[in-house]
Amino acid sequence: MSTLPGENTEAAAQVQASFCGEPLTAEAGSSVAAALLASGQPAWRTTRDGKPRGLFCGIGVCFDCVVEIDGESGQRACMIPLQEGMQIRPSRGPGQEADA
């Protein structure tokens, strides 16, 4: 089988993380937002009135994709590369109770 110039013939490295305790796997170099979308998670936080939010602009301008990563809140999922072992949770805004 022939390959095109620049074509990668090896399988892409995979990164393992978790979202709400569930396994999350994505290709190395993927953003947290891309990994969440690829795993079937179109929304990963809610507004104060319960409306779902996820990826909107994808370039770090809006804050619809904000998540908590390894206990640090306010992280824009579209701007952060997925790293091995990351623990990702929905962002908890004012008045929202922490999960038990």
Biopython code that builds the backbone (N, CA, C, O; Angstrom):
import numpy as np
from Bio.PDB.StructureBuilder import StructureBuilder

atoms = [
    (1, "MET", "N", (0.843, -1.166, 0.000)),
    (1, "MET", "CA", (0.000, 0.000, 0.000)),
    (1, "MET", "C", (0.891, 1.233, 0.000)),
    (1, "MET", "O", (1.799, 1.343, 0.824)),
    (2, "SER", "N", (0.641, 2.155, -0.912)),
    (2, "SER", "CA", (1.461, 3.353, -0.980)),
    (2, "SER", "C", (0.870, 4.451, -0.103)),
    (2, "SER", "O", (-0.325, 4.465, 0.191)),
    (3, "THR", "N", (1.735, 5.361, 0.301)),
    (3, "THR", "CA", (1.290, 6.486, 1.120)),
    (3, "THR", "C", (1.612, 7.784, 0.405)),
    (3, "THR", "O", (2.526, 7.843, -0.417)),
    (4, "LEU", "N", (0.873, 8.795, 0.717)),
    (4, "LEU", "CA", (1.108, 10.119, 0.158)),
    (4, "LEU", "C", (2.184, 10.824, 0.962)),
    (4, "LEU", "O", (2.357, 10.531, 2.145)),
    (5, "PRO", "N", (2.916, 11.754, 0.341)),
    (5, "PRO", "CA", (3.916, 12.500, 1.108)),
    (5, "PRO", "C", (3.269, 13.199, 2.307)),
    (5, "PRO", "O", (2.220, 13.830, 2.175)),
    (6, "GLY", "N", (3.892, 13.083, 3.453)),
    (6, "GLY", "CA", (3.381, 13.707, 4.661)),
    (6, "GLY", "C", (2.291, 12.925, 5.365)),
    (6, "GLY", "O", (1.851, 13.314, 6.446)),
    (7, "GLU", "N", (1.843, 11.813, 4.763)),
    (7, "GLU", "CA", (0.784, 11.018, 5.386)),
    (7, "GLU", "C", (1.355, 10.213, 6.543)),
    (7, "GLU", "O", (2.400, 9.576, 6.413)),
    (8, "ASN", "N", (0.664, 10.247, 7.671)),
    (8, "ASN", "CA", (1.098, 9.519, 8.853)),
    (8, "ASN", "C", (0.597, 8.090, 8.766)),
    (8, "ASN", "O", (-0.611, 7.856, 8.720)),
    (9, "THR", "N", (1.519, 7.129, 8.744)),
    (9, "THR", "CA", (1.121, 5.729, 8.640)),
    (9, "THR", "C", (0.965, 5.063, 9.999)),
    (9, "THR", "O", (0.460, 3.943, 10.084)),
    (10, "GLU", "N", (1.395, 5.743, 11.071)),
    (10, "GLU", "CA", (1.248, 5.193, 12.415)),
    (10, "GLU", "C", (-0.038, 5.698, 13.044)),
    (10, "GLU", "O", (-0.506, 6.794, 12.735)),
    (11, "ALA", "N", (-0.603, 4.892, 13.926)),
    (11, "ALA", "CA", (-1.814, 5.313, 14.635)),
    (11, "ALA", "C", (-1.478, 6.506, 15.531)),
    (11, "ALA", "O", (-0.413, 6.557, 16.146)),
    (12, "ALA", "N", (-2.398, 7.453, 15.591)),
    (12, "ALA", "CA", (-2.198, 8.637, 16.422)),
    (12, "ALA", "C", (-2.194, 8.246, 17.899)),
    (12, "ALA", "O", (-2.950, 7.372, 18.322)),
    (13, "ALA", "N", (-1.343, 8.900, 18.667)),
    (13, "ALA", "CA", (-1.290, 8.651, 20.107)),
    (13, "ALA", "C", (-2.597, 9.087, 20.744)),
    (13, "ALA", "O", (-3.187, 10.091, 20.344)),
    (14, "GLN", "N", (-3.042, 8.340, 21.723)),
    (14, "GLN", "CA", (-4.285, 8.633, 22.428)),
    (14, "GLN", "C", (-3.990, 9.132, 23.837)),
    (14, "GLN", "O", (-3.025, 8.710, 24.474)),
    (15, "VAL", "N", (-4.840, 10.037, 24.307)),
    (15, "VAL", "CA", (-4.726, 10.602, 25.645)),
    (15, "VAL", "C", (-5.957, 10.163, 26.429)),
    (15, "VAL", "O", (-7.074, 10.201, 25.912)),
    (16, "GLN", "N", (-5.753, 9.748, 27.672)),
    (16, "GLN", "CA", (-6.836, 9.303, 28.543)),
    (16, "GLN", "C", (-7.081, 10.354, 29.623)),
    (16, "GLN", "O", (-6.145, 10.808, 30.281)),
    (17, "ALA", "N", (-8.340, 10.736, 29.800)),
    (17, "ALA", "CA", (-8.741, 11.679, 30.840)),
    (17, "ALA", "C", (-10.112, 11.219, 31.333)),
    (17, "ALA", "O", (-10.540, 10.104, 31.033)),
    (18, "SER", "N", (-10.800, 12.080, 32.090)),
    (18, "SER", "CA", (-12.156, 11.723, 32.515)),
    (18, "SER", "C", (-13.036, 12.967, 32.536)),
    (18, "SER", "O", (-12.562, 14.077, 32.774)),
    (19, "PHE", "N", (-14.325, 12.761, 32.284)),
    (19, "PHE", "CA", (-15.324, 13.814, 32.393)),
    (19, "PHE", "C", (-16.406, 13.305, 33.323)),
    (19, "PHE", "O", (-17.087, 12.328, 33.013)),
    (20, "CYS", "N", (-16.568, 13.955, 34.452)),
    (20, "CYS", "CA", (-17.533, 13.530, 35.480)),
    (20, "CYS", "C", (-17.294, 12.083, 35.892)),
    (20, "CYS", "O", (-18.239, 11.341, 36.161)),
    (21, "GLY", "N", (-16.022, 11.687, 35.939)),
    (21, "GLY", "CA", (-15.665, 10.342, 36.358)),
    (21, "GLY", "C", (-15.738, 9.298, 35.267)),
    (21, "GLY", "O", (-15.329, 8.157, 35.481)),
    (22, "GLU", "N", (-16.253, 9.661, 34.096)),
    (22, "GLU", "CA", (-16.343, 8.717, 32.977)),
    (22, "GLU", "C", (-15.111, 8.858, 32.088)),
    (22, "GLU", "O", (-14.613, 9.969, 31.901)),
    (23, "PRO", "N", (-14.608, 7.743, 31.534)),
    (23, "PRO", "CA", (-13.415, 7.813, 30.696)),
    (23, "PRO", "C", (-13.620, 8.714, 29.476)),
    (23, "PRO", "O", (-14.699, 8.755, 28.884)),
    (24, "LEU", "N", (-12.574, 9.420, 29.127)),
    (24, "LEU", "CA", (-12.569, 10.305, 27.966)),
    (24, "LEU", "C", (-11.252, 10.056, 27.244)),
    (24, "LEU", "O", (-10.179, 10.233, 27.821)),
    (25, "THR", "N", (-11.336, 9.646, 25.985)),
    (25, "THR", "CA", (-10.151, 9.348, 25.193)),
    (25, "THR", "C", (-10.176, 10.186, 23.938)),
    (25, "THR", "O", (-11.217, 10.314, 23.293)),
    (26, "ALA", "N", (-9.038, 10.761, 23.585)),
    (26, "ALA", "CA", (-8.948, 11.568, 22.367)),
    (26, "ALA", "C", (-7.536, 11.500, 21.813)),
    (26, "ALA", "O", (-6.602, 11.078, 22.495)),
    (27, "GLU", "N", (-7.399, 11.914, 20.587)),
    (27, "GLU", "CA", (-6.100, 11.969, 19.940)),
    (27, "GLU", "C", (-5.244, 13.037, 20.624)),
    (27, "GLU", "O", (-5.738, 14.113, 20.959)),
    (28, "ALA", "N", (-3.985, 12.740, 20.824)),
    (28, "ALA", "CA", (-3.056, 13.709, 21.421)),
    (28, "ALA", "C", (-3.102, 14.994, 20.612)),
    (28, "ALA", "O", (-3.125, 14.962, 19.381)),
    (29, "GLY", "N", (-3.114, 16.123, 21.305)),
    (29, "GLY", "CA", (-3.180, 17.419, 20.651)),
    (29, "GLY", "C", (-4.574, 17.983, 20.539)),
    (29, "GLY", "O", (-4.743, 19.151, 20.188)),
    (30, "SER", "N", (-5.586, 17.170, 20.834)),
    (30, "SER", "CA", (-6.975, 17.636, 20.804)),
    (30, "SER", "C", (-7.234, 18.570, 21.970)),
    (30, "SER", "O", (-6.668, 18.404, 23.050)),
    (31, "SER", "N", (-8.089, 19.549, 21.748)),
    (31, "SER", "CA", (-8.501, 20.398, 22.865)),
    (31, "SER", "C", (-9.481, 19.623, 23.732)),
    (31, "SER", "O", (-10.046, 18.615, 23.307)),
    (32, "VAL", "N", (-9.671, 20.104, 24.942)),
    (32, "VAL", "CA", (-10.657, 19.490, 25.829)),
    (32, "VAL", "C", (-12.033, 19.533, 25.160)),
    (32, "VAL", "O", (-12.776, 18.554, 25.218)),
    (33, "ALA", "N", (-12.378, 20.654, 24.527)),
    (33, "ALA", "CA", (-13.674, 20.790, 23.854)),
    (33, "ALA", "C", (-13.824, 19.767, 22.725)),
    (33, "ALA", "O", (-14.874, 19.137, 22.596)),
    (34, "ALA", "N", (-12.787, 19.599, 21.914)),
    (34, "ALA", "CA", (-12.846, 18.628, 20.815)),
    (34, "ALA", "C", (-13.038, 17.212, 21.352)),
    (34, "ALA", "O", (-13.798, 16.426, 20.787)),
    (35, "ALA", "N", (-12.346, 16.891, 22.444)),
    (35, "ALA", "CA", (-12.476, 15.565, 23.047)),
    (35, "ALA", "C", (-13.894, 15.348, 23.575)),
    (35, "ALA", "O", (-14.460, 14.268, 23.410)),
    (36, "LEU", "N", (-14.466, 16.373, 24.209)),
    (36, "LEU", "CA", (-15.830, 16.249, 24.732)),
    (36, "LEU", "C", (-16.831, 16.076, 23.594)),
    (36, "LEU", "O", (-17.731, 15.241, 23.677)),
    (37, "LEU", "N", (-16.677, 16.857, 22.539)),
    (37, "LEU", "CA", (-17.583, 16.726, 21.386)),
    (37, "LEU", "C", (-17.458, 15.348, 20.745)),
    (37, "LEU", "O", (-18.462, 14.716, 20.416)),
    (38, "ALA", "N", (-16.224, 14.889, 20.568)),
    (38, "ALA", "CA", (-15.998, 13.580, 19.950)),
    (38, "ALA", "C", (-16.567, 12.438, 20.787)),
    (38, "ALA", "O", (-16.897, 11.378, 20.256)),
    (39, "SER", "N", (-16.680, 12.659, 22.100)),
    (39, "SER", "CA", (-17.217, 11.617, 22.974)),
    (39, "SER", "C", (-18.738, 11.670, 23.075)),
    (39, "SER", "O", (-19.341, 10.889, 23.811)),
    (40, "GLY", "N", (-19.363, 12.595, 22.335)),
    (40, "GLY", "CA", (-20.822, 12.685, 22.356)),
    (40, "GLY", "C", (-21.370, 13.653, 23.384)),
    (40, "GLY", "O", (-22.560, 13.611, 23.695)),
    (41, "GLN", "N", (-20.529, 14.523, 23.918)),
    (41, "GLN", "CA", (-20.946, 15.511, 24.924)),
    (41, "GLN", "C", (-21.066, 16.884, 24.245)),
    (41, "GLN", "O", (-20.076, 17.613, 24.195)),
    (42, "PRO", "N", (-22.231, 17.258, 23.725)),
    (42, "PRO", "CA", (-22.350, 18.560, 23.055)),
    (42, "PRO", "C", (-22.446, 19.738, 24.019)),
    (42, "PRO", "O", (-22.174, 20.874, 23.631)),
    (43, "ALA", "N", (-22.827, 19.484, 25.261)),
    (43, "ALA", "CA", (-22.935, 20.541, 26.270)),
    (43, "ALA", "C", (-22.362, 20.008, 27.570)),
    (43, "ALA", "O", (-22.576, 18.851, 27.932)),
    (44, "TRP", "N", (-21.628, 20.870, 28.271)),
    (44, "TRP", "CA", (-21.009, 20.393, 29.503)),
    (44, "TRP", "C", (-21.105, 21.373, 30.655)),
    (44, "TRP", "O", (-20.407, 21.230, 31.658)),
    (45, "ARG", "N", (-21.944, 22.340, 30.518)),
    (45, "ARG", "CA", (-22.292, 23.191, 31.650)),
    (45, "ARG", "C", (-23.683, 23.742, 31.399)),
    (45, "ARG", "O", (-24.208, 23.626, 30.292)),
    (46, "THR", "N", (-24.283, 24.339, 32.417)),
    (46, "THR", "CA", (-25.596, 24.966, 32.261)),
    (46, "THR", "C", (-25.552, 26.386, 32.797)),
    (46, "THR", "O", (-24.733, 26.725, 33.651)),
    (47, "THR", "N", (-26.454, 27.207, 32.272)),
    (47, "THR", "CA", (-26.577, 28.572, 32.766)),
    (47, "THR", "C", (-27.313, 28.547, 34.090)),
    (47, "THR", "O", (-27.756, 27.488, 34.533)),
    (48, "ARG", "N", (-27.447, 29.692, 34.723)),
    (48, "ARG", "CA", (-28.173, 29.768, 36.002)),
    (48, "ARG", "C", (-29.611, 29.291, 35.864)),
    (48, "ARG", "O", (-30.178, 28.743, 36.810)),
    (49, "ASP", "N", (-30.208, 29.497, 34.683)),
    (49, "ASP", "CA", (-31.579, 29.020, 34.510)),
    (49, "ASP", "C", (-31.644, 27.655, 33.816)),
    (49, "ASP", "O", (-32.685, 27.292, 33.269)),
    (50, "GLY", "N", (-30.546, 26.899, 33.833)),
    (50, "GLY", "CA", (-30.567, 25.514, 33.394)),
    (50, "GLY", "C", (-30.403, 25.269, 31.907)),
    (50, "GLY", "O", (-30.604, 24.141, 31.456)),
    (51, "LYS", "N", (-30.047, 26.276, 31.131)),
    (51, "LYS", "CA", (-29.863, 26.088, 29.696)),
    (51, "LYS", "C", (-28.483, 25.486, 29.427)),
    (51, "LYS", "O", (-27.490, 25.943, 29.994)),
    (52, "PRO", "N", (-28.411, 24.457, 28.558)),
    (52, "PRO", "CA", (-27.128, 23.802, 28.290)),
    (52, "PRO", "C", (-26.188, 24.684, 27.474)),
    (52, "PRO", "O", (-26.613, 25.440, 26.600)),
    (53, "ARG", "N", (-24.919, 24.568, 27.779)),
    (53, "ARG", "CA", (-23.881, 25.290, 27.051)),
    (53, "ARG", "C", (-22.714, 24.350, 26.790)),
    (53, "ARG", "O", (-22.433, 23.448, 27.579)),
    (54, "GLY", "N", (-22.044, 24.578, 25.669)),
    (54, "GLY", "CA", (-20.861, 23.817, 25.280)),
    (54, "GLY", "C", (-20.004, 24.702, 24.398)),
    (54, "GLY", "O", (-19.785, 25.871, 24.716)),
    (55, "LEU", "N", (-19.522, 24.161, 23.303)),
    (55, "LEU", "CA", (-18.675, 24.911, 22.383)),
    (55, "LEU", "C", (-19.510, 25.888, 21.576)),
    (55, "LEU", "O", (-20.530, 25.499, 21.006)),
    (56, "PHE", "N", (-19.098, 27.154, 21.514)),
    (56, "PHE", "CA", (-19.782, 28.149, 20.695)),
    (56, "PHE", "C", (-18.798, 28.747, 19.702)),
    (56, "PHE", "O", (-18.899, 28.478, 18.505)),
    (57, "CYS", "N", (-17.856, 29.546, 20.165)),
    (57, "CYS", "CA", (-16.943, 30.207, 19.225)),
    (57, "CYS", "C", (-15.734, 29.333, 18.883)),
    (57, "CYS", "O", (-15.253, 29.363, 17.749)),
    (58, "GLY", "N", (-15.251, 28.575, 19.825)),
    (58, "GLY", "CA", (-14.112, 27.690, 19.578)),
    (58, "GLY", "C", (-12.768, 28.386, 19.491)),
    (58, "GLY", "O", (-11.770, 27.750, 19.154)),
    (59, "ILE", "N", (-12.715, 29.696, 19.792)),
    (59, "ILE", "CA", (-11.448, 30.419, 19.711)),
    (59, "ILE", "C", (-11.135, 31.194, 20.981)),
    (59, "ILE", "O", (-10.273, 32.074, 20.965)),
    (60, "GLY", "N", (-11.811, 30.891, 22.076)),
    (60, "GLY", "CA", (-11.499, 31.488, 23.357)),
    (60, "GLY", "C", (-12.071, 32.868, 23.613)),
    (60, "GLY", "O", (-11.671, 33.531, 24.570)),
    (61, "VAL", "N", (-13.004, 33.317, 22.774)),
    (61, "VAL", "CA", (-13.586, 34.638, 22.957)),
    (61, "VAL", "C", (-14.783, 34.593, 23.901)),
    (61, "VAL", "O", (-14.893, 35.424, 24.802)),
    (62, "CYS", "N", (-15.669, 33.643, 23.703)),
    (62, "CYS", "CA", (-16.846, 33.535, 24.571)),
    (62, "CYS", "C", (-16.488, 32.663, 25.781)),
    (62, "CYS", "O", (-15.353, 32.204, 25.903)),
    (63, "PHE", "N", (-17.428, 32.443, 26.645)),
    (63, "PHE", "CA", (-17.178, 31.608, 27.821)),
    (63, "PHE", "C", (-18.194, 30.477, 27.924)),
    (63, "PHE", "O", (-18.428, 29.954, 29.013)),
    (64, "ASP", "N", (-18.804, 30.093, 26.795)),
    (64, "ASP", "CA", (-19.793, 29.024, 26.832)),
    (64, "ASP", "C", (-19.180, 27.661, 27.128)),
    (64, "ASP", "O", (-19.876, 26.772, 27.617)),
    (65, "CYS", "N", (-17.911, 27.479, 26.847)),
    (65, "CYS", "CA", (-17.286, 26.159, 27.019)),
    (65, "CYS", "C", (-16.535, 26.007, 28.334)),
    (65, "CYS", "O", (-15.730, 25.087, 28.480)),
    (66, "VAL", "N", (-16.783, 26.889, 29.286)),
    (66, "VAL", "CA", (-16.040, 26.871, 30.552)),
    (66, "VAL", "C", (-16.299, 25.577, 31.324)),
    (66, "VAL", "O", (-17.439, 25.139, 31.476)),
    (67, "VAL", "N", (-15.210, 24.981, 31.804)),
    (67, "VAL", "CA", (-15.261, 23.757, 32.607)),
    (67, "VAL", "C", (-14.315, 23.899, 33.793)),
    (67, "VAL", "O", (-13.571, 24.874, 33.906)),
    (68, "GLU", "N", (-14.361, 22.921, 34.657)),
    (68, "GLU", "CA", (-13.408, 22.799, 35.763)),
    (68, "GLU", "C", (-12.436, 21.688, 35.386)),
    (68, "GLU", "O", (-12.854, 20.579, 35.053)),
    (69, "ILE", "N", (-11.144, 21.983, 35.438)),
    (69, "ILE", "CA", (-10.119, 20.991, 35.106)),
    (69, "ILE", "C", (-9.205, 20.816, 36.302)),
    (69, "ILE", "O", (-8.583, 21.770, 36.769)),
    (70, "ASP", "N", (-9.130, 19.596, 36.792)),
    (70, "ASP", "CA", (-8.286, 19.266, 37.946)),
    (70, "ASP", "C", (-8.524, 20.232, 39.109)),
    (70, "ASP", "O", (-7.581, 20.676, 39.765)),
    (71, "GLY", "N", (-9.795, 20.548, 39.353)),
    (71, "GLY", "CA", (-10.173, 21.392, 40.477)),
    (71, "GLY", "C", (-10.078, 22.878, 40.223)),
    (71, "GLY", "O", (-10.453, 23.667, 41.091)),
    (72, "GLU", "N", (-9.590, 23.292, 39.061)),
    (72, "GLU", "CA", (-9.454, 24.714, 38.741)),
    (72, "GLU", "C", (-10.614, 25.137, 37.847)),
    (72, "GLU", "O", (-10.724, 24.692, 36.704)),
    (73, "SER", "N", (-11.474, 25.994, 38.373)),
    (73, "SER", "CA", (-12.654, 26.417, 37.626)),
    (73, "SER", "C", (-12.305, 27.510, 36.617)),
    (73, "SER", "O", (-11.205, 28.063, 36.634)),
    (74, "GLY", "N", (-13.258, 27.809, 35.743)),
    (74, "GLY", "CA", (-13.108, 28.892, 34.784)),
    (74, "GLY", "C", (-12.194, 28.600, 33.614)),
    (74, "GLY", "O", (-11.655, 29.532, 33.017)),
    (75, "GLN", "N", (-11.999, 27.335, 33.266)),
    (75, "GLN", "CA", (-11.110, 26.954, 32.171)),
    (75, "GLN", "C", (-11.892, 26.857, 30.861)),
    (75, "GLN", "O", (-12.897, 26.149, 30.792)),
    (76, "ARG", "N", (-11.441, 27.563, 29.824)),
    (76, "ARG", "CA", (-12.101, 27.486, 28.513)),
    (76, "ARG", "C", (-11.640, 26.222, 27.803)),
    (76, "ARG", "O", (-10.477, 26.095, 27.418)),
    (77, "ALA", "N", (-12.575, 25.288, 27.637)),
    (77, "ALA", "CA", (-12.264, 23.969, 27.087)),
    (77, "ALA", "C", (-11.706, 24.030, 25.668)),
    (77, "ALA", "O", (-10.962, 23.139, 25.258)),
    (78, "CYS", "N", (-12.054, 25.065, 24.923)),
    (78, "CYS", "CA", (-11.577, 25.168, 23.543)),
    (78, "CYS", "C", (-10.113, 25.578, 23.465)),
    (78, "CYS", "O", (-9.480, 25.405, 22.424)),
    (79, "MET", "N", (-9.566, 26.119, 24.547)),
    (79, "MET", "CA", (-8.200, 26.641, 24.540)),
    (79, "MET", "C", (-7.180, 25.732, 25.229)),
    (79, "MET", "O", (-5.980, 26.001, 25.186)),
    (80, "ILE", "N", (-7.651, 24.667, 25.858)),
    (80, "ILE", "CA", (-6.765, 23.830, 26.667)),
    (80, "ILE", "C", (-6.569, 22.462, 26.003)),
    (80, "ILE", "O", (-7.544, 21.752, 25.758)),
    (81, "PRO", "N", (-5.327, 22.091, 25.714)),
    (81, "PRO", "CA", (-5.088, 20.753, 25.163)),
    (81, "PRO", "C", (-5.388, 19.679, 26.214)),
    (81, "PRO", "O", (-5.040, 19.828, 27.385)),
    (82, "LEU", "N", (-6.030, 18.611, 25.783)),
    (82, "LEU", "CA", (-6.310, 17.491, 26.683)),
    (82, "LEU", "C", (-4.984, 16.863, 27.102)),
    (82, "LEU", "O", (-4.136, 16.566, 26.261)),
    (83, "GLN", "N", (-4.815, 16.667, 28.394)),
    (83, "GLN", "CA", (-3.601, 16.066, 28.942)),
    (83, "GLN", "C", (-3.947, 14.755, 29.631)),
    (83, "GLN", "O", (-5.052, 14.578, 30.145)),
    (84, "GLU", "N", (-3.004, 13.859, 29.633)),
    (84, "GLU", "CA", (-3.177, 12.556, 30.275)),
    (84, "GLU", "C", (-3.601, 12.732, 31.726)),
    (84, "GLU", "O", (-2.964, 13.464, 32.483)),
    (85, "GLY", "N", (-4.682, 12.056, 32.108)),
    (85, "GLY", "CA", (-5.136, 12.025, 33.495)),
    (85, "GLY", "C", (-5.975, 13.210, 33.950)),
    (85, "GLY", "O", (-6.381, 13.263, 35.111)),
    (86, "MET", "N", (-6.245, 14.162, 33.058)),
    (86, "MET", "CA", (-7.063, 15.312, 33.460)),
    (86, "MET", "C", (-8.404, 14.844, 34.001)),
    (86, "MET", "O", (-8.999, 13.896, 33.489)),
    (87, "GLN", "N", (-8.869, 15.519, 35.040)),
    (87, "GLN", "CA", (-10.207, 15.271, 35.575)),
    (87, "GLN", "C", (-11.036, 16.506, 35.269)),
    (87, "GLN", "O", (-10.806, 17.578, 35.829)),
    (88, "ILE", "N", (-11.996, 16.345, 34.379)),
    (88, "ILE", "CA", (-12.798, 17.456, 33.883)),
    (88, "ILE", "C", (-14.211, 17.326, 34.424)),
    (88, "ILE", "O", (-14.791, 16.240, 34.448)),
    (89, "ARG", "N", (-14.750, 18.457, 34.856)),
    (89, "ARG", "CA", (-16.111, 18.493, 35.395)),
    (89, "ARG", "C", (-16.809, 19.716, 34.820)),
    (89, "ARG", "O", (-16.151, 20.655, 34.372)),
    (90, "PRO", "N", (-18.138, 19.709, 34.830)),
    (90, "PRO", "CA", (-18.855, 20.909, 34.415)),
    (90, "PRO", "C", (-18.497, 22.075, 35.335)),
    (90, "PRO", "O", (-18.209, 21.884, 36.517)),
    (91, "SER", "N", (-18.520, 23.256, 34.788)),
    (91, "SER", "CA", (-18.271, 24.448, 35.592)),
    (91, "SER", "C", (-19.427, 24.644, 36.556)),
    (91, "SER", "O", (-20.591, 24.468, 36.195)),
    (92, "ARG", "N", (-19.093, 25.011, 37.787)),
    (92, "ARG", "CA", (-20.131, 25.298, 38.778)),
    (92, "ARG", "C", (-20.135, 26.784, 39.029)),
    (92, "ARG", "O", (-19.176, 27.345, 39.559)),
    (93, "GLY", "N", (-21.216, 27.409, 38.647)),
    (93, "GLY", "CA", (-21.348, 28.849, 38.827)),
    (93, "GLY", "C", (-21.902, 29.199, 40.193)),
    (93, "GLY", "O", (-22.143, 28.319, 41.019)),
    (94, "PRO", "N", (-22.103, 30.485, 40.429)),
    (94, "PRO", "CA", (-22.647, 30.927, 41.695)),
    (94, "PRO", "C", (-23.991, 30.273, 41.999)),
    (94, "PRO", "O", (-24.873, 30.222, 41.142)),
    (95, "GLY", "N", (-24.139, 29.775, 43.218)),
    (95, "GLY", "CA", (-25.405, 29.168, 43.629)),
    (95, "GLY", "C", (-25.569, 27.727, 43.215)),
    (95, "GLY", "O", (-26.580, 27.111, 43.553)),
    (96, "GLN", "N", (-24.603, 27.156, 42.488)),
    (96, "GLN", "CA", (-24.715, 25.755, 42.098)),
    (96, "GLN", "C", (-23.993, 24.898, 43.111)),
    (96, "GLN", "O", (-22.856, 25.179, 43.489)),
    (97, "GLU", "N", (-24.665, 23.852, 43.543)),
    (97, "GLU", "CA", (-24.101, 22.952, 44.542)),
    (97, "GLU", "C", (-23.062, 22.052, 43.924)),
    (97, "GLU", "O", (-23.207, 21.637, 42.774)),
    (98, "ALA", "N", (-22.009, 21.740, 44.667)),
    (98, "ALA", "CA", (-21.010, 20.776, 44.237)),
    (98, "ALA", "C", (-21.623, 19.388, 44.247)),
    (98, "ALA", "O", (-22.470, 19.076, 45.084)),
    (99, "ASP", "N", (-21.183, 18.549, 43.300)),
    (99, "ASP", "CA", (-21.652, 17.168, 43.254)),
    (99, "ASP", "C", (-21.135, 16.418, 44.466)),
    (99, "ASP", "O", (-20.022, 16.660, 44.933)),
    (100, "ALA", "N", (-21.946, 15.510, 44.967)),
    (100, "ALA", "CA", (-21.550, 14.717, 46.138)),
    (100, "ALA", "C", (-20.538, 13.669, 45.765)),
    (100, "ALA", "O", (-20.091, 12.909, 46.624)),
]
sb = StructureBuilder()
sb.init_structure("model")
sb.init_model(0)
sb.init_chain("A")
sb.init_seg("    ")
for serial, (resi, resn, name, xyz) in enumerate(atoms, 1):
    if name == "N":
        sb.init_residue(resn, " ", resi, " ")
    sb.init_atom(name, np.array(xyz, "f"), 0.0, 1.0, " ", f" {name:<3s}", serial, name[0])
structure = sb.get_structure()
